[in-house]
Amino acid sequence: MKNSLGGARSLIDAHIHLDKYARSEQRRIMSEMECAGIESLITVSYDLVSAKENLKLHREHNNIKAAFGFHPEQQVLNDEAMQELIAFIELHNQEMIAIGEVGLPYYTRKENPFLNIEPYMEILEQFIILAKRYKKPIVLHAIYEDAGVVCNLLEKHAIKYAHFHWFKGDILTIERMIRNGYFISITPDVLYEQEIQHLVNQYPLSQMMVETDGPWTFTGPFEGKMTHPQMIHQSIEAIASIKALEIADVYRQLLRNTKQFYQI
């Protein structure tokens, strides 16, 4: 895909659940990637079954990069299941691009305020230790007050390569994350959500990526549409507008950020 200046408008979807799409949707996305200017997809895992499927997708398509983890917005893993997932990660550590998606169950806790958070904390710390052991980035589900708690754990283990996907939080946490060099990624709701627009304005472009979190669906101009990585082009236009930057420069910076962060 070419911009009006003749430069390539290439991007990487830094956070997608490709395994959660129907097979026909997966085929459509992968067949349209080159035409849509999408260099790679970083597909994160929900659990062990998800990790196995994402590994298969990576082996079939080199531009699909797989991260392995346990999404926290579900019932906590028991010790046996956690050890099985750890064993899978250890076995396939050279094929994974990152640990993720991992974090804390913010939305689940909103529905159940009496949920015991400690088992989730223990699991998250184990994933942080694995990320450090294998020198891999960690992809985090940590928003609002959870983000500060996660920052504490990251600082405890001196983790530098942390990616807070679809982040939302207060200004003090934002400033802390910026100081620590942590990255965020912006979703297509930047076109219509003021909170995300404010975040884009506050966070440095040099610590930013873009994502869809597909197959999660969006509203606004994307109402009723299957979430496709090509939506990110509109996200990048919005980011450039908010930051009053040349769109070609924003494309180059975001692509460079993602490649350097994930060593692609």
N, C-alpha and C positions, 0 to 999 in steps of 0.2 A: 504494500500500500504506500502511495507516494503523497507527500504533502504539496502545497502550492509552490513551495520553494524548491521542490525536486528532491528533497531528502527523504530517506526511508522513515516511515512512521511505524517502527517495530515495537512490540511490547511483550512482556511476560506476565501471565496471570499468576501472581505470587501466592494465591490461596484459592483452591477449588477442590471440591469433593467429587472428582471425576467418576469414582466408583459408584456413586449414588445416582448417577444418571441411568436411564434406560439404555440398553445396548444400541438402539437406533439413534438415540441422542448422542451417545459417545461417538459413534461413527460419523454423524453429521459434524460434530465439533472438530474432530480430528481431520476430516476431509476438507474443512473450510479454514483451517489454521493458516496455511501459507497465504491464501488469497486475502485473509483478514489481517495479515501482518503480525501474527502471533508466533513468536519464536519457540516458546515453551510453556508448559503448564506445570505448576507445582501442586500435585494432588496430595492432600493430607488425609490421614486415616482416622477413623472413628473408633476402631477396636481391632482385634486380631484378624477377624474375617475381612474387614476393610483393608487392613495392611496387606494381606495376602493378595487381594484383588488388585490393589494399587501396584504391588510388585509385579504382578502379571502384566498390567498395562504398561509399566516401564520397560519390561523386557520385550514387549511387542513393538513399542514406539520409543525411540531414543529421546524424542523431545518431550516425553512425559516423565517428570521427575517425581519420585515417590518419597513421602515423609511418613514415618511410622509413629503412632501414639495412641492415646485414649482420650476421646472427647469427654470432658467432665460433666456435661449436661445429661447424665444418665446414672443409673445405679452404680455405685462404686464397685470396682473389681475386688473379688476375694483374692486371698494370697496365691492360690493355685493358678487362677487366671492371669494374675499379674506376672507371676514367674514364667508362665507360658509365653506371654507377650515379650517379656525381657529376653527370653531365650531366642525368640524369633528375631528381635532387633540385633542381638549379638551375632547371630548366624549370618544376617544379611546386612551388617553395618556398612559394608563397602558399596552396597547398591542403593542405600538410602541417602537422600539429599539432606535430610534434617530429622529431628525428633518433633513430631507434631501430628495432630493438634492436641495439645495438653493444656491444663490450667485448672481453674476453679469454677464450681457450678453456680454462677451468679443467678441465672434465671430460675434454676431448680430451687434455690434457696429462697427466692422471692415467693414461690408457690408454697414452700414448706420452710417457714422460718426456724423450725426446730431441727432441721437437718444437721447432723453431726459433720462438721467440716474437716475434722482432724484426719480421717482416712484419706480424703482427697488431698490434703496437704502432704501427707506421707508419700502418696503415689506421685504427686508432682515433683517432690524432691528427688525421688528415685529417677524420674525422667531427666531432671536437671543434671544429676550425676552422670547418667548415660551420655547426655549431650557433651559434657565436658570430657568424659573418657574417650569418646570417639571423635572429638573435635568437630562437632556438627552444630549448626545453628539450631535453635529451639523456637517452635512456632506456638504462640500462646493465645489462649482464650482467657483474657483477664481484663475486665472492664470495671469502671467506677472504683469503688473501695477495694475490690479484689486486686486491682493493679498495684497498689502500694504494698500489699502483702506479698505479691509475686516478686516485686522489686527487691524486697528484703531477702528472699530466697536466692535470687539471682546474684545479688551483691555478696551474700554469704559464700557462694561458690565461685565468685569472681567470673561470672559468665558475661562475655562481651557481645556475642552474636545472638541477640534476642529480638524476635519479630512479634510484636503485638498486633494481631490481625483485627480489623474492624474495631479499633480501639475507641473508647469513649471514657472521659475522665476529667477530673478537676485540674486547674491550672498548675497547682503545686506538683501533682503527679506528672503532668506533662513536662514541666521544667526538669524534674528529676530524671525522667526517661531521656530527655534530650542530653542532659549532662552525661548520662551513662552511655550514650551512643546507641541507644536502642532504636529500632526501626518500627514504623507503623505501616499499614497498607490501607489504601482508600478504596471504598466500594462505590458502585454506581449511584448509591443514594446521595452522593455529593451533589448531584444535580438538583435535589429538592429538600435535603435535610439541613437546616441551619446549623445544627450541632456539628455535623461533619464539615461544613463549610468553614466554621470557626476554627476547627482543628487544623484544617489545611492552611489557614492563615497563620496559625501559631507555630506549626511544626516546620522545621527546615526541610526544604526539598531534598537536601543531601541525605536525609534519613527517612526517606519515604519510598514506598512501592505502591503498586496498584493490584487490585484483586476483584474477583466476583463473589467468592464464597458460594458459587453455584453448587447444586441446583437451587439454592435459596432464591426466591423470586423477589422482584422489586416493583414498586409502584411508579407514579409519575409517568415519564415517557416510556417506561418499560412495562406498564400495566398489561397483564395477560400474556406476556412473552416468556418463552423459555430463556433462562439466564445463559447467555453465551459470552465467551471471553471478548468478542468483538465490541460488546457494550463498553469496554474499558476505554475505547477511543473517545467516547463522549465524556467519560470521567476525566481523561487527560485534558480535554478542552476546558472543562470546568476548573480544574486545578490551575491551568495556565491563566485563565481569566481571573480567578481569585487572587493569584499571586502577581498578576500584571507582568507576566513573563512571555517571551516568545514561545509559541507552542512547540516549535522544532527543538528548542533548548530543553523544554520540559520532557519531551519524548526521550531525548538523548540521556538526560540525567536519570530518569526513572529506570531506563533500561540498564544503564551502567550500574546504578545502585543494586539492582536485583542480581545482575550477573556477578558482581563483586561479593555481595553478601552471601549468595548461595554457591559461589565458586563454579558457575556454569561456564 
